[in-house]
Amino acid sequence: MLLRGTADTIKHREKIKMLHPKRRHVPITLILALIAAGALSGRTGVLIAFPAVLAPAQASDSPDPSRYETRTAHDPNGTGRFYMGREIAQVMGPGGMDWLDRPEREAEEHPAEVIDALNLHGGEVVADLGAGSGYFAFRIAPKLGNSGKVLAVDIQDEMLETIRRRARDLKVTNVEEVKGSATDPHLPRDGVDIVLMVDVYHELAFPYEIMTQVCEGLKPDGRVVFVEYRKEDPRVPIKEVHKMSVMQLEKEMNAVGLARVQTIETLPSQHIVIFAKRP
């Protein structure tokens, strides 16, 4: 269930600013039990709060609470829940879809380079986890051919309906929407070549549970590709809770049996970090 028009919604709209002067505010829909928040830095107003496959109130089962710590003193842009020393960030709801598809994103984030890093040959099954509006899903789909497909995974019905509508309008037949849960992206077992998460992982409410299921869904030679803003670089104008360091990613992936195989640092503000199952 999604909440609209609450006082908290109005308050948090004030935190979200856009680069474009004519698009200063994004209407935010709250996920139940999580207040949507931006990842703005006061220096430039760049936002990275992307739709993610999470919402604690919608969890389908009960994760082990001992993996997570709740602190009263925490970053105002975070949830107050910590995993392996890292605070889990707040998320944006479907009200930000227009911003996700903004034309400026090409110059700001170089999505073509991200797709090149996937090293696609055609015929793969790619899971776009936290697909949002389908920004990456519909750019990847043509590269997979008729024998490949994109599983566009999200937890929010409005996101999935947008993907469904775009697939119909664009006559794209190899993008399939998949409704995930807070703890399970519902991937086919041993059925996915690549799992892509673009500015999503740091917002997962239950990262251990999601990544355990991701590993179940990966083929033996499958890869997990993260795109996250560089926490190592203080010049990246993003609030700290919305950044991820390579070291922290590696620490958390080791916990689920994934090993880092490549790091690509060619994007303006993000790194691409690729993992595979540990031999």
N, C-alpha and C positions, 0 to 999 in steps of 0.2 A: 504494500500500500504506500502511496506517495502522498506527501503533504504539500499543500500549496497555500501561498498567501499568508503565512504566519508572520508574526513580528520578527522571529528569528531569521526568516527568509529575507525580510527587508533589511535587517541589520547586516547580514552577510553580503548582500548585494553591494553594499558600500565598500567592501573589501576587494571587489573584483573590478579591475580597470582594464581597458583594452589599449593596444598600441594605436589603433586607428582613432583619430579624434572624433569621428562621427559615431563611434560605437563604444561609448564609454562604460556601459553597464550591460551585464548579461543576466537575464532572468534565471534564477536558480530554483530547481525543484529539489526538495529535500528527500533523501532516502530516509526511511524511517530509522530512527535512532542514530543517524549521522547527519550533522548539519553540514551542508555543502560549504566549502570554503575555497578561496583562490590560493595560488602559490605565488603571490606577487612580491616583488622586491620594490622597495621604495625608490630604487634608482632608475628603473626603466619601465616598470609596469608590465613585465612579461608574465604570462599566465601558463601554468603547466598542469592544472588540475583536470585530469582526463577521466572520462567514465571508466569505471573499473568493474571487474566481476566480483563484487562484494557487497554485502549489506548484512551486518550481524543479525538484524532482526529477522532475516529471511533464511537463516542457517537451517539446513535440513537435518542436521544431526548435531551432536554435542562434542566439540573438540576438547582435547585435554587442556583444562585451564592452567595446568602447571607450566605450560610452554609460554604463557603470556603473563605479563606483569602490568598492573594498573597503578599509575602514580598520579597524585593530586597536583604535584608541581610538574608542569610539562609545557611544551611549546604551544602557544595559542592556536597554531595552525595544525596541530596534531590532535589525535583522539585521546591521548592519555594512556593508551595501551602500547606496551613495548614488547618487541620480539627480538631476542638475542642482542639486547642493548639498544635497539633502534626503535624510535617512536613511529608508529603507524600513522600515516597522514590522513587528513580528512579528504573527502571525495567531492566531485562535482556531479550533479544530476543531469538529466537530458536537456535542461534549459540552455546548456552551453553548446549544443550541436552546431549552431551557426558559426560559432567561433572555431570549432574544430575544423570546419571546411573553409576557413578564411583563405583568400588568395595569397596572403602574405606568408602563409605557412611554408610554401615552397622555398622561399628565400631564407626563412628563419631556421628551418629544420632539415632541409635537403632530403626529403623523403625518398627521392630516387636513389640516393646513396645507401639508404637503409635497405631498400629492396635489392640493390646490387649485392649487398653483403649477405643476402640469403643464398646466393649462388644457386639460383633456380635453373633447372634444365627442362622442366615440363613434366607433368604427370604426378607431381608431389601433392600430398595432402598437407595443407598449411592451416594451423589453428591461429586465428587472430584473437588472442585472449584479451578481453576488454575492448571489443571492436568499436564500441561507441556508434558513431554515425556510419561506419564502414569506410572511413577515409583510406586506410591501408588495404582493406579487403578488396575493394574494387580496383585498386591499382595493381594488386598482386594477381588477381584472377586471370587477366589475359595472358600472363606469362606461364600459366600452368597447362593451358591447352584443354582439350575436351576430356582428357583422361585424368586431369588433376582437379582439385577443388579447394576452396577456402571454407573452413568452418569458422563463421563469425560468431564468437562466443560473447555473450553479455548477460547480465542478470536483470536488466531493466527492460520492461516490455516496450516502452517507447523507443528505445534504441533498436530493439529487434524489429519492431514494426517499420521503422525508417529503413533498415537494411532490406527488409522484405519488399517494401515499396520501390526502393531504388533498383533492386535486382529486376523487378518486373518492368519498371520504366526503361531501364537500360538493356533489357532483354539478355541479362546475364544469367546463365543457367548453372554456373559452377561456384556460386556463393550460397552456402547454406547457413541459415541462422540457427544458433544453438543456445538454449537458455541454460546458463549455469546457475550454481547456487553459491553461497558464501564459502563453502568448503569443497566444492566439486565442480569443475568446468564441464563435466559430462563428455569427455572425449572418448572415442572408441579405443578399446584396449589394444595396445601395440599397433595402432592404426594411423599415427601422425608422424610425418617427416620433420616438420618444423613447427615449433610453438613460438609465436612472436608476441612480445608484450612491449608496447610503446608507452612509456610514462604511466605504467599501470601497477607494476609490482609493488612500489612503495606504498600504495593505497590498499592493498589486499588486507582485509580484516583478519584472515586466517592463512597467512602465507605458507606455513608448514603443511597444512592440510591440502591447500590448492596445489602446491608443488609436488606433494606425494602423488596426487592424482595425475598431474602432468606427466610424471615419470612413468606411471602405469600406461598412459596413452601413447608415449613415445615408442616408435620403432627402435630396434636395437641400435641402429646407427643414427637415430634422430637427434635433433639439436634444439636447444632452447635459446632464443635470441632476445636479450633485453636491450632496450634503448632507454637510458636514464640520464638526467642532468648530472653533471660532474660535481660531486661533493668535494672532491680534492681541489677544485679551483674556486677560490673566493671571489673571483671576478665574474663568475656566472651569476647573473642577477635574478636568482630564484631563491625563495625562502628555504632554509636549510632542511626542513622536514620533508621537502619535496625533491631532495637530491639523493643520489645513491653513490657511494664509493665502490670501486671495483673490489676493494678488500672486504667490504661488508657483504656485497653480493656473493663473493666467493665463500665467505663464512657460512652464509645461509644456504647456499646451494650444496655445499659439502654435507650439510646435515641431512639432505635427502638423496645423497648418492650421485650428485652431478659434479663434474670437474670442468674447470674453465679451459677452453681450448684456443680462444682467440679474443683479443680486445682491439677494437678499431677506434682510433681517436681522430677521425677526419671531419667530424661534424662540428659546426660552430660552437655548440654548448653542451652537447650530449656525447656519451660514449656508447658504443655498441659492444656488448659483452656476450660472448657465445659460449654455451655450455653443452656438454654431452654426457651420456651415462658413463660412470666410472667403470673401467674394464674389470 
